[in-house]
Amino acid sequence: MSLEFLTLDAPAVARSPMERQARAAGARFEVRDGWNVAVDYGAPEREREICRTAAGWADVSHLAKLELQGDHGLAGVTRRGGAWWCPVSDRRALVLGARGSMPGPDETEPEARVHVVEVTSNFAALTLIGPLAREVVARFCALDLRPQATPVGSLRPGSVARQPGMVLREGEHRFMLLFGWAIGEYMWTVVQDAATHLGGGPVGQSALEGADA
């Protein structure tokens, strides 16, 4: 008698809504923390050069994203333990970053009167990096991202490519775009069109992790 019905399925691998486009662009994938992540596009050194001289874009939808609901007590965006802590309103904040440094989902923190909700798959995300990154974003987003208006460590909610979104300035030449999961393919196309006109291109996590913010 066959016992195949007792075989446990392998854990499902989570995938970005932009994976199809990344694969079409030549991405090589690795599974990291349960996510299929584009690590490079076949030419890591060329990708690093794009980040140094133009603007690269990387799919970072795999980053953990938690929502803090309640009296979070954050006065402004802060970098803490490998994650960005970003107040959106007095009663809502987002935590974005490495999974190992995140507070647990669905847990209540009585002393802070905050409830933590997992929202990773609510938001897709792209990071743009390079000296032309701000110019790329300006081609489809009217938010004022000049340093005097949006310094490093600022979160700006608003219209991104005519869609609700947010822009987090992670460094002088580094921006994270957050937007709805369902419009991931659309946003990739918008960013691709804007960046390639300025000599930019897709880059993998290897180039992103090695680049200066």
Summary of the structure (lengths in Angstrom):
residues: 213
radius of gyration: 18.1
end to end distance: 59.1
largest distance: 72.1
contacts: 680
relative contact order: 0.21
helix: 25%
strand: 37%
